[in-house]
């Protein structure tokens, strides 16, 4: 008699388990997805910083970066290195040239884009007011490699050349 009673108790709880699972599953999925979505955003920002830094490193190691062809090539190289999750991307390369004989030359690469959180899109479906995207901007500025420079050399303020590349 003990075994049929135990089987009846176990089989009689099927409905309760289904209800509990259906109530808990959405909360569990949201609790797991939100950190993953923010982690992907931070990883995208990290990859953007790496792309900008690498483009600036390549720009300062070229022999003559102070022409528009080299600037466009550097901007396109940085654009190709950026993650595809970043939308509405603009890459700008600024060369700060010698305003005076003792001015330090440098190259600045800036990438701007937007990251769309998937969780925000889900929240908008349920009527929440959240932004469409979050801007990600990263900049890297490096000293031009082929120049005599000392610790007392001031930074240049005059921009010699600006190049831009963009992707939608």
DRENDO-1510 file (C-alpha; in Angstrom, 1 decimal, always signed):
<recs>
REC; n; res; u; v; w
REC; 1; UNK; +0.0; +0.0; +0.0 .
REC; 2; UNK; +2.9; +2.3; +0.6 .
REC; 3; UNK; +4.2; +2.2; -3.0 .
REC; 4; UNK; +0.8; +3.2; -4.7 .
REC; 5; UNK; +0.4; +6.0; -2.3 .
REC; 6; UNK; +3.8; +7.4; -3.1 .
REC; 7; UNK; +3.3; +7.1; -6.8 .
REC; 8; UNK; -0.1; +8.9; -6.5 .
REC; 9; UNK; +1.6; +11.8; -4.6 .
REC; 10; UNK; +4.4; +12.1; -7.2 .
REC; 11; UNK; +2.1; +11.9; -10.2 .
REC; 12; UNK; -0.4; +14.3; -8.7 .
REC; 13; UNK; +2.1; +17.1; -8.7 .
REC; 14; UNK; +2.7; +17.5; -12.4 .
REC; 15; UNK; +0.5; +20.5; -12.8 .
REC; 16; UNK; +2.1; +22.3; -9.9 .
REC; 17; UNK; +5.6; +21.8; -11.4 .
REC; 18; UNK; +4.5; +23.2; -14.8 .
REC; 19; UNK; +3.0; +26.3; -13.2 .
REC; 20; UNK; +6.1; +26.9; -11.1 .
REC; 21; UNK; +8.3; +26.5; -14.2 .
REC; 22; UNK; +6.2; +28.8; -16.3 .
REC; 23; UNK; +6.3; +31.5; -13.6 .
REC; 24; UNK; +10.0; +31.3; -12.8 .
REC; 25; UNK; +11.4; +30.7; -16.3 .
REC; 26; UNK; +10.9; +34.3; -17.7 .
REC; 27; UNK; +12.5; +35.8; -14.5 .
REC; 28; UNK; +15.4; +33.4; -14.7 .
REC; 29; UNK; +16.0; +34.2; -18.4 .
REC; 30; UNK; +16.0; +37.9; -17.8 .
REC; 31; UNK; +18.3; +37.5; -14.8 .
REC; 32; UNK; +20.7; +35.6; -17.0 .
REC; 33; UNK; +20.4; +37.7; -20.2 .
REC; 34; UNK; +20.8; +41.2; -18.7 .
REC; 35; UNK; +24.4; +40.7; -17.5 .
REC; 36; UNK; +25.3; +38.9; -20.8 .
REC; 37; UNK; +23.9; +41.9; -22.8 .
REC; 38; UNK; +25.9; +44.4; -20.8 .
REC; 39; UNK; +29.0; +42.2; -21.0 .
REC; 40; UNK; +28.7; +42.2; -24.8 .
REC; 41; UNK; +28.5; +46.0; -24.7 .
REC; 42; UNK; +31.6; +46.2; -22.6 .
REC; 43; UNK; +33.4; +43.8; -24.9 .
REC; 44; UNK; +32.4; +45.9; -27.9 .
REC; 45; UNK; +33.8; +49.0; -26.2 .
REC; 46; UNK; +37.0; +47.1; -25.5 .
REC; 47; UNK; +37.3; +45.9; -29.1 .
REC; 48; UNK; +36.7; +49.5; -30.2 .
REC; 49; UNK; +39.5; +50.8; -28.0 .
REC; 50; UNK; +41.9; +48.1; -29.3 .
REC; 51; UNK; +41.0; +49.0; -32.9 .
REC; 52; UNK; +41.6; +52.7; -32.3 .
REC; 53; UNK; +44.9; +52.1; -30.5 .
REC; 54; UNK; +46.2; +49.8; -33.3 .
REC; 55; UNK; +45.2; +52.3; -35.9 .
REC; 56; UNK; +47.0; +55.1; -34.1 .
REC; 57; UNK; +50.1; +52.8; -33.6 .
REC; 58; UNK; +50.2; +52.1; -37.4 .
REC; 59; UNK; +49.7; +55.8; -38.2 .
REC; 60; UNK; +52.6; +57.0; -36.0 .
REC; 61; UNK; +54.9; +54.4; -37.4 .
REC; 62; UNK; +54.5; +55.4; -41.1 .
REC; 63; UNK; +57.2; +57.5; -42.7 .
REC; 64; UNK; +54.9; +60.3; -43.9 .
REC; 65; UNK; +51.4; +60.3; -42.3 .
REC; 66; UNK; +50.8; +63.9; -43.0 .
REC; 67; UNK; +48.9; +63.5; -46.3 .
REC; 68; UNK; +45.2; +62.8; -47.0 .
REC; 69; UNK; +45.9; +59.4; -48.6 .
REC; 70; UNK; +47.6; +58.0; -45.5 .
REC; 71; UNK; +44.9; +59.5; -43.3 .
REC; 72; UNK; +42.1; +57.9; -45.3 .
REC; 73; UNK; +43.9; +54.5; -45.3 .
REC; 74; UNK; +44.4; +54.7; -41.5 .
REC; 75; UNK; +40.7; +55.6; -41.0 .
REC; 76; UNK; +39.6; +52.7; -43.2 .
REC; 77; UNK; +41.9; +50.3; -41.4 .
REC; 78; UNK; +40.4; +51.3; -38.0 .
REC; 79; UNK; +36.9; +51.0; -39.5 .
REC; 80; UNK; +37.7; +47.5; -40.7 .
REC; 81; UNK; +38.9; +46.5; -37.2 .
REC; 82; UNK; +35.8; +47.7; -35.4 .
REC; 83; UNK; +33.2; +45.2; -34.3 .
REC; 84; UNK; +30.1; +44.8; -36.4 .
REC; 85; UNK; +27.8; +45.2; -33.4 .
REC; 86; UNK; +28.8; +48.9; -33.4 .
REC; 87; UNK; +26.4; +50.8; -35.7 .
REC; 88; UNK; +26.5; +54.3; -37.2 .
REC; 89; UNK; +30.3; +54.3; -36.9 .
REC; 90; UNK; +32.5; +57.3; -37.7 .
REC; 91; UNK; +36.3; +57.2; -37.5 .
REC; 92; UNK; +38.3; +60.4; -37.5 .
REC; 93; UNK; +42.1; +60.7; -37.9 .
REC; 94; UNK; +43.7; +64.0; -36.9 .
REC; 95; UNK; +47.4; +64.7; -37.5 .
REC; 96; UNK; +48.7; +67.4; -35.2 .
REC; 97; UNK; +51.6; +68.9; -37.2 .
REC; 98; UNK; +54.5; +71.1; -36.4 .
REC; 99; UNK; +53.2; +74.6; -35.6 .
REC; 100; UNK; +56.7; +75.6; -34.5 .
REC; 101; UNK; +60.1; +74.0; -34.9 .
REC; 102; UNK; +59.9; +72.6; -31.4 .
REC; 103; UNK; +56.4; +71.3; -31.5 .
REC; 104; UNK; +55.7; +67.6; -30.9 .
REC; 105; UNK; +53.8; +65.9; -33.7 .
REC; 106; UNK; +51.1; +63.4; -32.9 .
REC; 107; UNK; +48.3; +61.4; -34.4 .
REC; 108; UNK; +44.8; +61.1; -32.8 .
REC; 109; UNK; +42.3; +58.4; -33.9 .
REC; 110; UNK; +38.7; +58.6; -32.7 .
REC; 111; UNK; +35.9; +56.1; -33.2 .
REC; 112; UNK; +32.3; +56.9; -32.4 .
REC; 113; UNK; +29.4; +54.5; -32.8 .
REC; 114; UNK; +26.2; +53.2; -31.2 .
REC; 115; UNK; +25.5; +50.0; -29.5 .
REC; 116; UNK; +21.9; +48.7; -29.4 .
REC; 117; UNK; +21.0; +46.7; -26.3 .
REC; 118; UNK; +18.8; +43.8; -27.2 .
REC; 119; UNK; +17.2; +44.0; -23.7 .
REC; 120; UNK; +16.2; +47.6; -24.4 .
REC; 121; UNK; +14.4; +46.4; -27.5 .
REC; 122; UNK; +12.5; +43.8; -25.4 .
REC; 123; UNK; +11.6; +46.5; -22.8 .
REC; 124; UNK; +10.2; +48.7; -25.5 .
REC; 125; UNK; +7.9; +45.9; -26.7 .
REC; 126; UNK; +6.4; +45.9; -23.2 .
REC; 127; UNK; +5.9; +49.7; -23.2 .
REC; 128; UNK; +9.0; +50.9; -21.3 .
REC; 129; UNK; +10.7; +54.1; -22.3 .
REC; 130; UNK; +14.4; +53.4; -22.8 .
REC; 131; UNK; +16.9; +54.9; -25.2 .
REC; 132; UNK; +17.4; +53.3; -28.6 .
REC; 133; UNK; +21.1; +53.0; -28.3 .
REC; 134; UNK; +24.1; +53.8; -26.1 .
REC; 135; UNK; +27.0; +55.8; -27.7 .
REC; 136; UNK; +30.5; +54.3; -27.5 .
REC; 137; UNK; +33.4; +56.7; -28.2 .
REC; 138; UNK; +37.1; +55.8; -27.9 .
REC; 139; UNK; +40.1; +58.0; -28.7 .
REC; 140; UNK; +43.8; +57.2; -28.8 .
REC; 141; UNK; +46.5; +59.8; -29.3 .
REC; 142; UNK; +50.2; +58.9; -29.9 .
REC; 143; UNK; +53.4; +60.8; -30.6 .
REC; 144; UNK; +54.7; +60.6; -34.1 .
REC; 145; UNK; +57.6; +58.2; -34.1 .
REC; 146; UNK; +60.1; +59.9; -36.5 .
REC; 147; UNK; +60.8; +63.2; -34.7 .
REC; 148; UNK; +63.4; +64.5; -32.3 .
REC; 149; UNK; +61.5; +65.1; -29.1 .
REC; 150; UNK; +62.4; +65.9; -25.5 .
REC; 151; UNK; +60.4; +65.8; -22.3 .
REC; 152; UNK; +59.9; +69.5; -22.5 .
REC; 153; UNK; +58.5; +69.5; -26.0 .
REC; 154; UNK; +55.0; +71.0; -26.1 .
REC; 155; UNK; +52.0; +69.4; -27.9 .
REC; 156; UNK; +50.9; +71.0; -31.1 .
REC; 157; UNK; +47.5; +72.7; -31.2 .
REC; 158; UNK; +47.3; +73.2; -35.0 .
REC; 159; UNK; +45.7; +70.4; -36.9 .
REC; 160; UNK; +47.6; +69.6; -40.1 .
REC; 161; UNK; +45.3; +67.0; -41.6 .
REC; 162; UNK; +41.9; +65.4; -40.8 .
REC; 163; UNK; +40.5; +62.2; -42.4 .
REC; 164; UNK; +37.2; +60.6; -41.8 .
REC; 165; UNK; +35.6; +57.2; -42.7 .
REC; 166; UNK; +32.1; +56.0; -41.7 .
REC; 167; UNK; +29.9; +53.0; -41.8 .
REC; 168; UNK; +26.1; +52.8; -41.3 .
</recs>
